[in-house]
Amino acid sequence: MKKILVVIFTLLALTAFIHAELKIGIINPQAVLQNSVKGKQVIERLRTLNISKQKKYETLQKDIDALEKEILSPALNQETRDKKSMDLQNKRTEIKRFAEDAQKESMATQQKEFENLQRELMPIIEKIAKAGGFSLVFDLNTAGVTYFDPTIDITNEVIKAYDAQAASAVKK
């Protein structure tokens, strides 16, 4: 549905510009994320967060596995077994909540990082588009583009400008 709306919008925009010179550009934000210095830093921060959450999850799972083995021990009396069963239930609830919270935190952090990246990229994209005389610049990920001439791709220019901006910010 989104793609259809984008195509309709594109056709309407093209019709509106039919008498004017129209130059269209394309940008691949995924490539900017993967190939720019700051994008790589974002990916690394997200990866580190996910690894720390995974380690915590594995620790909780080991605790659960140990409790499950203890409960099976014939040496336990009924009272101890009941206490350990209750502890096991609590640990299972804890790990379930942890997994849900970790996923929510990961998604929120990813969203925030990507929004910050996009906010930093917009002025760069606008500057390159104006300098290049582009009337429209489409996002390759959301525009539903199935084919484009590589000469209209401004992704590498954006990456270079973004890296240069990041480098100058570090020097200050």
Stockholm file with secondary structure:
# STOCKHOLM 1.0

chainA/1-172         MKKILVVIFTLLALTAFIHAELKIGIINPQAVLQNSVKGKQVIERLRTLNISKQKKYETLQKDIDALEKEILSPALNQETRDKKSMDLQNKRTEIKRFAEDAQKESMATQQKEFENLQRELMPIIEKIAKAGGFSLVFDLNTAGVTYFDPTIDITNEVIKAYDAQAASAVKK
#=GR chainA/1-172 SS CHHHHHHHHHHHHHHHTTTSCCCEEEECHHHHHHHSHHHHHHHHHHHHHHHHHHHHHHHHHHHHHHHHHHHTCTTSCHHHHHHHHHHHHHHHHHHHHHHHHHHHHHHHHHHHHHHHHHHHHHHHHHHHHHHHTCSEEEETTTSCCCCCCGGGBCHHHHHHHHHHHHHHHHHC
#=GC SS_cons         CHHHHHHHHHHHHHHHTTTSCCCEEEECHHHHHHHSHHHHHHHHHHHHHHHHHHHHHHHHHHHHHHHHHHHTCTTSCHHHHHHHHHHHHHHHHHHHHHHHHHHHHHHHHHHHHHHHHHHHHHHHHHHHHHHHTCSEEEETTTSCCCCCCGGGBCHHHHHHHHHHHHHHHHHC
//
